[in-house]
Amino acid sequence: MATLYSDKIVKRHLFGEAVSYPIRKIGLLDLREVLRLGWEDFQAMPSHAIVVCVIYPVLGLVLFRMVLGYSVLPLLFPLAAGFALIGPLAALGLYELSRRREAGVGASAANAFDVLHSPSLGPILALGALLLIIFFTWIATARGIYVANFGYAAPESFAQFAHDVLFTRAGWTLIVVGNLVGFLFAAVALTVSVVSFPLLLDRDVGAAVALLTSVRVVIANPLTMALWGLIVAALLVIGSLPMFIGLAVTLPLLGHATWHLYRKAVEPGPAPHAEFRVHVRGARYAADFPAVLWPWFRHHR
């Protein structure tokens, strides 16, 4: 199980005090445990998680509709793979739900939007922008790799595209080079985000502290984090196969599990905890129908 890995300290001057986050050594049993806890969170809050994550399959469908015809085909796999790069950002609401449930505080769909009131919202947006830059750079790079092998002409049909990729030398080169480059992008995204977003939600710290802590977790646990990356990739692929619909289950599971991974890997530090927002149910009026069917309406309008 988890043991303290290092007494080295990541420091930040916050309210006049040095903030330290020692890292724990974690292993395979810990990954099984965080997945189990993530599944328990999903079972306890399935409707909340699905409501938050429905944007994920919708996003995939919208991206497909942005490019008509077969010109989008070369980008289908890069887009699907690229979702893993921005997944930590998309799962912010899930971290908050798991944080509340772990603390024994009531959780509802509205609480997923409490991240908008986090004291670390600025650092969260900064790291989110970094992930988006990595994502769009990956898409541009994947497009460049395809063009280098097949030129700018769009495939005439899906059958032709599949044949060219699977049964030609250019296609084999595309697969090998594309996957190697994609692995590098995924490794960078995992390293900077594996625990940084949960840490920012949990503690009042800066982007640099969160990013460095995430890097140190990966350095301290290279094999375990590599296995975690494979688990994430496998579940995202499984969820992406039926037009991204399965992500409504696999993304919540991974989001909740990532919160527990953070709790396993990072020793608590002295920085103040982020306060839990208390939602007071107010009166409902007929004039608000049907907006009141969405429970976060009255708290965020």
C-alpha positions as CSV (number, residue, x, y, z in Angstrom):
1,M,0.0,0.0,0.0
2,A,1.0,3.7,-0.1
3,T,4.2,4.6,1.8
4,L,5.9,8.0,2.1
5,Y,8.3,8.3,-0.8
6,S,10.4,11.5,-0.2
7,D,10.8,14.2,2.3
8,K,11.7,16.7,-0.4
9,I,9.4,19.7,-0.4
10,V,7.7,21.7,-3.1
11,K,7.5,25.2,-1.6
12,R,5.4,28.2,-2.3
13,H,5.1,31.4,-0.2
14,L,1.4,31.4,0.7
15,F,0.1,33.6,3.5
16,G,3.7,33.9,4.8
17,E,4.2,30.1,5.1
18,A,5.9,27.5,3.1
19,V,3.6,24.9,1.7
20,S,4.9,21.3,1.4
21,Y,3.5,18.3,-0.4
22,P,5.5,15.1,0.2
23,I,4.8,12.3,-2.4
24,R,3.8,8.7,-1.6
25,K,5.0,5.6,-3.4
26,I,2.0,3.8,-4.8
27,G,1.6,0.5,-6.6
28,L,-0.8,-1.8,-8.4
29,L,-3.0,-2.5,-5.4
30,D,-3.5,1.3,-5.0
31,L,-4.7,1.5,-8.6
32,R,-7.2,-1.2,-8.0
33,E,-8.3,0.6,-4.9
34,V,-8.8,4.0,-6.6
35,L,-10.8,2.3,-9.4
36,R,-13.0,0.6,-6.8
37,L,-13.5,3.8,-5.0
38,G,-14.2,5.6,-8.2
39,W,-16.9,3.0,-9.1
40,E,-18.5,3.4,-5.7
41,D,-18.7,7.2,-6.3
42,F,-20.2,6.6,-9.7
43,Q,-22.8,4.2,-8.2
44,A,-23.6,6.7,-5.5
45,M,-24.0,9.6,-7.9
46,P,-24.6,8.2,-11.4
47,S,-27.2,10.7,-12.5
48,H,-24.9,13.6,-11.4
49,A,-21.9,12.2,-13.2
50,I,-23.8,11.5,-16.4
51,V,-25.3,15.0,-16.5
52,V,-21.9,16.5,-16.1
53,C,-20.3,14.2,-18.7
54,V,-22.9,14.3,-21.4
55,I,-21.0,17.2,-22.9
56,Y,-18.2,14.8,-23.8
57,P,-20.1,12.6,-26.3
58,V,-21.9,15.7,-27.6
59,L,-18.5,17.4,-28.1
60,G,-17.4,14.4,-30.2
61,L,-20.4,14.6,-32.4
62,V,-20.1,18.3,-32.8
63,L,-16.5,18.0,-33.8
64,F,-17.4,15.4,-36.4
65,R,-20.1,17.7,-37.9
66,M,-17.6,20.6,-38.2
67,V,-16.0,19.0,-41.2
68,L,-18.4,17.7,-43.9
69,G,-17.7,14.8,-46.2
70,Y,-14.7,12.4,-45.8
71,S,-12.1,15.1,-45.1
72,V,-12.7,14.5,-41.3
73,L,-11.7,10.8,-41.5
74,P,-7.9,11.4,-41.0
75,L,-8.7,13.3,-37.8
76,L,-11.2,10.8,-36.2
77,F,-8.5,8.8,-34.4
78,P,-6.5,11.9,-33.4
79,L,-9.6,13.5,-32.0
80,A,-10.6,10.4,-30.1
81,A,-7.1,10.0,-28.7
82,G,-6.8,13.7,-28.0
83,F,-9.8,13.6,-25.6
84,A,-7.5,11.9,-23.1
85,L,-5.3,15.0,-23.1
86,I,-8.1,17.3,-22.0
87,G,-9.9,14.7,-19.9
88,P,-8.5,16.1,-16.6
89,L,-10.0,19.5,-17.4
90,A,-13.4,18.0,-18.5
91,A,-13.6,16.0,-15.2
92,L,-13.3,18.9,-12.8
93,G,-16.9,18.6,-11.7
94,L,-16.4,14.9,-10.9
95,Y,-13.4,15.7,-8.7
96,E,-15.6,18.1,-6.8
97,L,-18.4,15.5,-6.3
98,S,-15.9,12.9,-5.0
99,R,-14.3,15.5,-2.7
100,R,-17.7,16.3,-1.2
101,R,-18.7,12.6,-0.8
102,E,-15.4,11.7,0.8
103,A,-15.9,14.5,3.3
104,G,-19.4,13.4,4.1
105,V,-20.9,16.6,2.6
106,G,-24.1,16.3,0.5
107,A,-23.5,16.3,-3.3
108,S,-25.9,17.1,-6.1
109,A,-25.6,18.0,-9.7
110,A,-25.3,21.7,-8.8
111,N,-22.2,21.0,-6.7
112,A,-20.3,20.0,-9.9
113,F,-20.4,23.7,-10.8
114,D,-18.8,24.8,-7.5
115,V,-15.5,24.6,-9.3
116,L,-16.4,28.0,-10.8
117,H,-16.2,29.4,-7.3
118,S,-12.9,27.7,-6.4
119,P,-10.2,30.0,-4.8
120,S,-7.8,28.4,-7.3
121,L,-10.0,29.1,-10.4
122,G,-7.2,31.2,-11.9
123,P,-4.6,28.5,-11.7
124,I,-7.2,25.9,-12.9
125,L,-7.8,28.1,-16.0
126,A,-4.1,28.4,-16.6
127,L,-3.5,24.7,-16.5
128,G,-6.6,24.1,-18.5
129,A,-5.2,26.5,-21.2
130,L,-2.0,24.5,-21.1
131,L,-3.9,21.2,-21.8
132,L,-5.9,22.8,-24.6
133,I,-2.6,24.0,-26.2
134,I,-1.3,20.5,-26.0
135,F,-4.5,19.1,-27.5
136,F,-4.6,21.5,-30.5
137,T,-0.9,21.0,-31.0
138,W,-1.5,17.3,-31.2
139,I,-4.3,17.7,-33.7
140,A,-2.1,19.9,-35.9
141,T,0.8,17.5,-35.6
142,A,-1.4,14.5,-36.5
143,R,-2.7,16.4,-39.5
144,G,0.8,17.1,-40.6
145,I,1.8,13.5,-40.3
146,Y,-1.1,12.5,-42.4
147,V,-0.4,15.1,-45.1
148,A,3.3,14.0,-45.1
149,N,2.2,10.5,-46.1
150,F,-1.0,11.0,-48.1
151,G,-1.0,14.6,-49.2
152,Y,-3.8,17.2,-48.9
153,A,-6.5,15.3,-50.9
154,A,-9.4,14.1,-48.8
155,P,-10.2,10.3,-48.9
156,E,-12.9,9.5,-51.5
157,S,-14.6,7.0,-49.2
158,F,-14.3,5.3,-45.9
159,A,-13.4,2.0,-47.6
160,Q,-10.5,3.7,-49.5
161,F,-9.3,5.4,-46.3
162,A,-9.3,2.1,-44.4
163,H,-7.4,0.4,-47.2
164,D,-4.8,3.1,-47.5
165,V,-4.1,3.1,-43.8
166,L,-4.1,-0.6,-43.2
167,F,-2.6,-2.0,-46.4
168,T,-0.1,0.5,-47.8
169,R,3.5,1.4,-46.7
170,A,2.4,5.0,-46.2
171,G,-0.4,3.8,-43.9
172,W,1.9,1.7,-41.9
173,T,4.3,4.7,-41.5
174,L,1.3,6.8,-40.4
175,I,0.3,4.3,-37.8
176,V,3.8,3.8,-36.3
177,V,4.8,7.5,-36.4
178,G,1.4,8.8,-35.3
179,N,1.2,6.5,-32.3
180,L,4.8,7.2,-31.2
181,V,4.2,11.0,-31.4
182,G,0.8,10.6,-29.8
183,F,2.4,8.6,-26.9
184,L,4.8,11.6,-26.3
185,F,1.9,14.0,-26.2
186,A,0.0,11.7,-23.8
187,A,3.0,11.3,-21.5
188,V,3.4,15.1,-21.3
189,A,-0.3,15.7,-20.6
190,L,-0.4,12.9,-17.9
191,T,2.7,14.2,-16.2
192,V,1.4,17.8,-15.8
193,S,-2.2,16.9,-14.9
194,V,-2.4,13.5,-13.2
195,V,-3.0,15.1,-9.8
196,S,-2.7,18.9,-10.4
197,F,-6.4,19.6,-10.9
198,P,-7.6,17.6,-7.8
199,L,-4.9,19.4,-5.8
200,L,-6.1,22.8,-7.0
201,L,-9.6,22.0,-6.0
202,D,-8.6,20.6,-2.6
203,R,-6.1,23.2,-1.6
204,D,-5.5,26.9,-2.0
205,V,-2.3,26.7,-4.0
206,G,-0.9,28.1,-7.3
207,A,-0.5,26.5,-10.7
208,A,3.2,26.1,-10.3
209,V,2.9,24.1,-7.1
210,A,0.1,21.9,-8.6
211,L,2.1,21.2,-11.8
212,L,5.3,20.5,-10.0
213,T,3.5,18.2,-7.5
214,S,2.0,16.3,-10.5
215,V,5.5,16.0,-12.1
216,R,6.9,14.7,-8.9
217,V,4.2,12.1,-8.5
218,V,5.1,10.7,-12.0
219,I,8.8,10.8,-11.2
220,A,8.3,9.0,-7.9
221,N,6.0,6.3,-9.5
222,P,7.0,5.9,-13.1
223,L,5.8,2.3,-13.7
224,T,2.5,2.9,-11.7
225,M,1.8,6.1,-13.6
226,A,2.6,4.4,-16.9
227,L,0.1,1.6,-16.0
228,W,-2.5,4.3,-15.0
229,G,-2.0,6.0,-18.4
230,L,-2.7,2.6,-20.1
231,I,-5.8,2.1,-18.0
232,V,-7.1,5.6,-18.9
233,A,-6.4,5.0,-22.6
234,A,-8.1,1.6,-22.6
235,L,-11.2,2.9,-20.9
236,L,-11.4,5.9,-23.2
237,V,-11.1,3.7,-26.2
238,I,-13.8,1.4,-24.9
239,G,-16.0,4.4,-24.2
240,S,-15.3,6.0,-27.6
241,L,-16.2,3.0,-29.8
242,P,-20.0,3.6,-29.9
243,M,-19.7,7.2,-31.1
244,F,-18.4,8.4,-27.7
245,I,-21.6,7.4,-25.9
246,G,-19.8,5.0,-23.6
247,L,-17.8,7.9,-22.3
248,A,-20.9,8.8,-20.2
249,V,-19.8,5.8,-18.0
250,T,-16.0,5.5,-18.4
251,L,-15.3,9.2,-18.0
252,P,-17.1,9.5,-14.7
253,L,-15.4,6.4,-13.5
254,L,-12.0,7.8,-14.4
255,G,-12.8,11.2,-13.0
256,H,-13.8,9.9,-9.6
257,A,-10.9,7.5,-9.6
258,T,-8.5,10.3,-10.3
259,W,-9.6,12.1,-7.2
260,H,-8.8,9.0,-5.1
261,L,-5.5,8.6,-7.0
262,Y,-4.6,12.1,-5.9
263,R,-5.5,11.3,-2.3
264,K,-3.3,8.2,-2.5
265,A,-0.3,9.8,-4.0
266,V,0.0,13.2,-2.3
267,E,0.5,13.6,1.4
268,P,-1.7,16.4,2.9
269,G,0.0,19.7,3.3
270,P,-0.6,22.8,5.5
271,A,-2.2,24.9,2.8
272,P,-5.9,25.7,3.7
273,H,-8.6,23.4,2.4
274,A,-11.0,24.9,-0.1
275,E,-14.3,25.5,1.6
276,F,-17.4,23.6,0.6
277,R,-20.2,25.7,-0.8
278,V,-23.6,25.2,0.9
279,H,-26.6,25.3,-1.4
280,V,-29.8,26.5,0.2
281,R,-32.9,25.4,-1.5
282,G,-35.1,28.4,-2.2
283,A,-38.7,28.7,-3.2
284,R,-39.7,27.6,-6.6
285,Y,-42.1,29.5,-8.8
286,A,-44.3,28.4,-11.7
287,A,-42.7,31.1,-13.9
288,D,-39.4,29.3,-13.5
289,F,-40.7,26.1,-15.3
290,P,-39.1,24.3,-17.1
291,A,-35.7,25.6,-16.1
292,V,-36.1,24.4,-12.5
293,L,-35.9,20.8,-13.9
294,W,-32.1,21.4,-13.9
295,P,-31.1,21.5,-10.2
296,W,-28.3,23.9,-10.7
297,F,-30.5,26.6,-12.3
298,R,-31.4,28.5,-9.1
299,H,-27.8,28.6,-7.9
300,H,-26.1,29.7,-11.1
301,R,-28.4,32.0,-13.0
